[in-house]
Amino acid sequence: MNPNPDSEKLERLITMAQRLMTAMEADIAALRAGNPQAMASLDPEIQRLSMMYSREAQSLDPSRTKSAPEALKKRLTAATTKFRETLGLHQRLLTRMRHASEGIVKAVSDEVQRQRAPTLTYAPPKSGYRPANVPMIFNGVV
């Protein structure tokens, strides 16, 4: 009996989704612990797996999956649902961390600018007066 190529593709998708969910769950634990450097998704292997999963999922033809066994379709649906939930939580935590770190950078920048600002008096400004250099903020990824 020849294995169904569509079934094999669905099995690969399920396996990749499970591996990606494991990595995202590790990321979620790292983010909750306040240690974004320990995120598993920073691993090049996980990034390659993510790209492969994306390509496989995009090339999946829903009309061809109808020939797959019902149990396999249910497993794919369950894996996809859990994957989307985990991805949503992962994205929310990353967004919170990004906003928090950007807020800290902005607060530090504002304080540096406040400390460098000249003392204002009621006297007219001196000729050639120039305000202190304003620090620049670069948007970085956590």
C-alpha positions in Angstrom: 0.0 0.0 0.0 1.4 3.4 -1.0 1.2 6.1 1.6 -0.9 9.1 0.6 1.3 12.1 -0.1 -1.3 14.4 1.2 -1.5 12.5 4.5 2.3 12.6 4.7 2.2 16.4 4.2 -0.4 16.7 7.0 1.7 14.6 9.3 4.7 16.9 8.6 2.6 20.0 9.3 1.4 18.5 12.6 4.9 17.6 13.7 6.3 21.0 12.7 3.5 22.8 14.5 4.2 20.7 17.7 7.9 21.6 17.6 7.1 25.3 17.1 4.6 25.2 19.9 7.2 23.7 22.2 9.6 26.5 21.2 6.9 29.2 21.8 6.0 27.7 25.2 9.7 28.0 26.1 9.7 31.6 24.9 6.6 32.3 27.0 8.2 30.9 30.1 11.4 32.9 29.4 9.4 36.1 28.9 7.4 35.5 32.1 10.7 34.9 33.9 12.0 38.2 32.6 14.7 36.5 30.6 14.1 37.3 26.9 17.7 36.2 26.0 16.7 32.6 26.8 14.0 32.5 24.1 14.1 29.3 22.1 12.8 31.1 18.9 16.1 32.9 18.7 17.7 29.6 17.7 18.4 29.5 13.9 17.0 26.0 13.7 13.7 27.2 15.1 13.7 30.1 12.7 14.3 27.7 9.7 11.5 25.4 11.0 9.2 28.4 11.2 9.9 29.3 7.6 9.4 25.6 6.5 6.1 25.5 8.4 5.0 28.7 6.7 5.8 27.3 3.2 4.2 24.0 3.9 1.0 25.6 5.3 0.7 28.0 2.4 1.1 25.2 -0.2 -1.5 23.1 1.5 -4.5 22.7 -0.8 -7.7 22.2 1.3 -9.5 20.4 -1.5 -6.8 17.7 -1.5 -6.9 17.1 2.2 -10.4 15.7 1.9 -8.9 12.4 1.0 -7.0 12.2 4.3 -8.3 10.0 7.1 -10.8 11.6 9.4 -8.6 11.0 12.5 -5.7 12.8 10.8 -7.9 15.8 9.9 -9.0 16.1 13.5 -5.4 16.0 14.7 -4.5 18.7 12.2 -7.4 20.8 13.3 -6.5 20.4 17.0 -2.8 21.1 16.4 -3.7 24.2 14.3 -6.1 25.5 17.0 -3.5 25.1 19.8 -0.8 26.6 17.5 -2.9 29.7 16.9 -3.6 30.1 20.7 0.0 29.7 21.6 1.1 32.1 18.9 -1.4 34.7 20.1 -0.2 34.5 23.7 3.4 34.6 22.4 2.7 37.7 20.4 0.9 39.5 23.3 3.8 38.8 25.6 6.4 40.0 23.0 4.4 43.2 22.5 4.2 43.9 26.2 7.9 43.4 26.6 8.6 45.7 23.6 6.4 48.4 25.0 8.0 48.1 28.5 11.5 48.3 27.1 10.6 51.2 24.8 9.0 53.0 27.8 12.2 52.5 29.8 14.4 53.9 27.0 12.0 56.9 26.6 12.0 57.6 30.3 15.8 57.5 30.4 16.1 59.7 27.4 13.6 62.2 28.8 15.6 62.4 32.1 18.9 62.9 30.3 17.4 65.6 28.2 15.9 67.2 31.3 19.2 67.2 33.1 21.1 68.7 30.1 18.5 71.4 29.6 19.8 74.8 30.6 18.2 76.6 33.5 15.6 79.0 32.2 15.7 82.5 33.6 13.6 85.6 32.9 16.5 87.3 31.2 16.6 87.5 27.4 18.5 84.6 25.7 22.2 85.2 24.9 23.0 85.6 21.3 24.2 82.3 19.7 22.3 80.3 22.3 21.8 76.6 21.2 19.9 74.0 23.2 21.7 71.0 24.5 22.0 68.0 22.1 18.8 65.9 22.2 19.5 62.2 22.6 18.2 60.0 19.8 16.2 56.8 20.4 16.6 53.9 18.0 13.9 51.3 17.9 15.3 47.9 18.8 13.9 44.4 19.1 13.8 42.8 22.5 
